[in-house]
Amino acid sequence: MYAYDENLIHKAMDSLGWMFAYGVNDYKLSLEQFYTYFLNSGYADRFGKGESRIVSGMSGTELAMEVIYSMDPFSKFPVPSFCMNRSAEYWLGWSLAYYQWYRNIRFKNITTATSIRSILLMYKKYHEMDISHFVEKLDADQKAYRSASALKRLRLYAGLSQKDLSIQSDIPLRTIQQYEQGQKDIRKANVDYILRLSKSLYCTVEDIIQ
């Protein structure tokens, strides 16, 4: 079942494309920072539910400004630029809007399996392909995420790389890799390791060893 009325999807794709283009290329936030604004502002969930004012009632630039203003009310907005050659950031938003609508998955859940940076890096390979190829790639990532170990899912949800988790928990990188790959049974891990992981991932011990 699609996330909202099919008649809105083309406007929604264009709007999210220009939203990312403005937030990153004009306002000069990093991609990750702007995307965090989008998620934390509540606009991502409203967009994902097809709220008409959000997906079709304003331009992508206006949406970007609302997202930024909701997180930083002292913002000063530069005049939006316009280029006939649409940027990689535009393609990111355009494609992401389609996938969210097509699969009816929350934006946060999409980018837990495929980071927002990874999607941007797909531009070179996928931007001239039919959108179905992009859907297939993200579907594969979703499937791999669901079949991953509990530790890996928790780490990805927290937005950490294996190296980040190693540093935060003070556990050797190789040990974390072995737990995630099933080469070591995390249920037999040192209790201190489990406690450090749960603290770093803001979860319970049970979440890690399930």
C-alpha positions as CSV (number, residue, x, y, z in Angstrom):
1,M,0.0,0.0,0.0
2,Y,1.4,3.4,-1.0
3,A,2.0,5.9,1.8
4,Y,-0.5,8.4,0.3
5,D,-2.5,9.4,-2.8
6,E,-0.6,8.6,-6.0
7,N,-1.7,11.9,-7.5
8,L,0.7,13.7,-5.1
9,I,3.8,11.7,-5.6
10,H,5.3,13.7,-8.5
11,K,4.9,17.0,-6.7
12,A,6.3,15.3,-3.5
13,M,9.4,14.1,-5.3
14,D,10.1,17.5,-6.8
15,S,9.5,19.2,-3.4
16,L,11.8,16.9,-1.5
17,G,14.5,17.2,-4.2
18,W,14.5,21.0,-3.9
19,M,14.3,20.8,-0.1
20,F,17.6,18.9,0.0
21,A,19.2,21.1,-2.7
22,Y,18.4,24.3,-0.7
23,G,19.4,22.9,2.7
24,V,22.7,21.6,1.6
25,N,23.8,23.7,-1.4
26,D,22.3,27.1,-0.5
27,Y,22.0,27.1,3.3
28,K,25.3,25.2,3.5
29,L,24.4,22.6,6.2
30,S,26.1,19.3,5.9
31,L,23.9,16.6,4.4
32,E,23.8,14.7,7.7
33,Q,22.9,17.8,9.8
34,F,20.1,18.9,7.4
35,Y,18.7,15.4,7.3
36,T,18.8,15.3,11.2
37,Y,16.8,18.6,11.2
38,F,14.3,17.0,8.8
39,L,13.8,14.0,11.0
40,N,13.8,15.8,14.4
41,S,11.6,18.6,13.3
42,G,8.6,16.3,12.7
43,Y,8.4,17.3,9.1
44,A,9.7,13.9,7.9
45,D,6.8,12.0,9.5
46,R,4.3,14.6,8.2
47,F,5.7,14.3,4.7
48,G,5.7,10.5,4.9
49,K,2.0,10.5,5.8
50,G,1.2,12.7,2.8
51,E,0.1,15.8,4.6
52,S,-1.1,17.9,1.7
53,R,0.4,21.2,2.9
54,I,3.8,19.5,3.3
55,V,4.0,17.4,0.2
56,S,2.2,19.7,-2.3
57,G,1.2,23.0,-0.6
58,M,4.6,24.7,-0.7
59,S,7.8,24.6,-2.7
60,G,10.8,22.5,-1.7
61,T,12.7,25.7,-0.8
62,E,9.8,26.8,1.5
63,L,9.8,23.4,3.1
64,A,13.5,23.5,3.7
65,M,13.1,27.0,5.4
66,E,10.4,25.7,7.6
67,V,12.5,22.7,8.6
68,I,15.5,24.8,9.4
69,Y,13.5,27.5,11.2
70,S,11.8,24.9,13.4
71,M,15.2,23.8,14.7
72,D,16.9,27.2,14.6
73,P,14.5,30.2,14.8
74,F,17.3,32.7,14.4
75,S,18.2,31.5,10.9
76,K,18.9,33.9,8.1
77,F,18.0,32.4,4.8
78,P,20.1,33.1,1.6
79,V,18.3,33.6,-1.7
80,P,17.8,30.2,-3.3
81,S,19.9,29.5,-6.4
82,F,18.6,27.8,-9.4
83,C,20.3,25.7,-12.0
84,M,18.8,23.8,-14.9
85,N,21.2,20.9,-14.2
86,R,19.7,19.4,-11.0
87,S,22.2,18.5,-8.3
88,A,23.0,15.2,-6.7
89,E,21.2,16.5,-3.6
90,Y,18.1,17.1,-5.7
91,W,18.2,13.6,-7.0
92,L,18.7,12.3,-3.5
93,G,15.5,13.9,-2.3
94,W,13.6,13.0,-5.5
95,S,14.5,9.3,-5.2
96,L,14.0,9.1,-1.5
97,A,10.5,10.6,-1.7
98,Y,9.6,8.0,-4.2
99,Y,10.9,5.0,-2.2
100,Q,9.2,6.2,1.0
101,W,5.9,6.6,-0.8
102,Y,6.3,3.3,-2.7
103,R,7.2,1.2,0.3
104,N,5.4,3.2,2.9
105,I,8.4,3.1,5.3
106,R,9.4,5.9,7.6
107,F,12.3,8.0,6.5
108,K,14.2,7.1,9.7
109,N,13.8,3.4,9.0
110,I,14.9,3.7,5.4
111,T,18.1,5.5,6.3
112,T,18.9,3.2,9.2
113,A,19.5,0.4,6.6
114,T,21.0,2.8,4.0
115,S,22.6,5.9,5.4
116,I,21.7,9.3,3.9
117,R,25.3,9.7,2.7
118,S,25.2,6.3,1.0
119,I,22.1,7.3,-0.9
120,L,23.8,10.4,-2.1
121,L,26.8,8.4,-3.3
122,M,24.4,6.3,-5.4
123,Y,23.8,9.3,-7.6
124,K,26.6,8.6,-10.0
125,K,25.4,5.0,-10.7
126,Y,21.7,5.4,-10.5
127,H,20.6,8.8,-11.5
128,E,20.2,7.9,-15.2
129,M,18.6,4.6,-14.5
130,D,14.9,3.9,-14.1
131,I,13.8,4.5,-10.5
132,S,13.0,0.8,-10.2
133,H,16.7,0.0,-9.9
134,F,17.0,2.4,-7.0
135,V,14.0,0.7,-5.3
136,E,15.7,-2.7,-5.8
137,K,18.9,-1.5,-4.2
138,L,17.2,-0.1,-1.1
139,D,15.0,-3.2,-0.8
140,A,18.2,-5.3,-0.7
141,D,19.6,-3.1,2.0
142,Q,16.3,-3.4,4.0
143,K,16.5,-7.1,3.7
144,A,20.1,-7.3,4.8
145,Y,19.4,-5.0,7.8
146,R,16.5,-7.2,9.0
147,S,18.7,-10.3,8.8
148,A,21.6,-8.7,10.6
149,S,22.6,-9.4,14.2
150,A,20.9,-7.5,17.0
151,L,24.2,-5.7,17.7
152,K,24.6,-4.5,14.1
153,R,20.9,-3.3,13.9
154,L,21.4,-1.4,17.1
155,R,24.6,0.1,15.9
156,L,23.1,1.2,12.6
157,Y,20.0,2.6,14.3
158,A,22.4,4.7,16.5
159,G,24.1,5.9,13.4
160,L,27.5,4.6,14.4
161,S,30.2,2.9,12.3
162,Q,32.0,-0.2,13.8
163,K,35.0,2.1,14.5
164,D,32.8,4.6,16.2
165,L,31.3,2.0,18.5
166,S,34.8,0.6,19.2
167,I,36.0,4.0,20.3
168,Q,32.9,4.8,22.4
169,S,32.8,1.4,24.1
170,D,36.6,0.9,24.3
171,I,36.2,-2.6,22.8
172,P,38.5,-3.8,20.1
173,L,37.2,-3.2,16.6
174,R,37.9,-6.8,15.6
175,T,35.9,-8.0,18.5
176,I,32.9,-6.0,17.5
177,Q,33.2,-7.3,13.9
178,Q,33.3,-10.9,15.2
179,Y,30.2,-10.4,17.3
180,E,28.3,-8.9,14.4
181,Q,29.4,-11.6,12.0
182,G,28.6,-14.4,14.4
183,Q,32.2,-15.5,14.7
184,K,31.9,-15.0,18.4
185,D,28.8,-15.6,20.5
186,I,27.9,-12.3,22.1
187,R,25.8,-14.1,24.7
188,K,29.1,-15.5,26.0
189,A,30.8,-12.1,26.0
190,N,32.4,-10.6,29.1
191,V,29.7,-8.9,31.2
192,D,31.7,-5.7,31.2
193,Y,31.7,-5.7,27.4
194,I,28.0,-6.1,27.2
195,L,27.5,-3.2,29.7
196,R,29.8,-1.0,27.7
197,L,27.9,-1.8,24.5
198,S,24.5,-1.1,26.0
199,K,25.7,2.2,27.4
200,S,27.2,3.3,24.0
201,L,24.1,2.2,22.1
202,Y,21.6,3.6,24.7
203,C,19.8,0.2,24.9
204,T,19.3,-2.6,27.4
205,V,21.5,-5.7,27.8
206,E,18.5,-7.8,26.7
207,D,18.4,-5.8,23.4
208,I,22.0,-6.8,22.6
209,I,21.9,-10.5,23.5
210,Q,18.4,-11.3,22.2
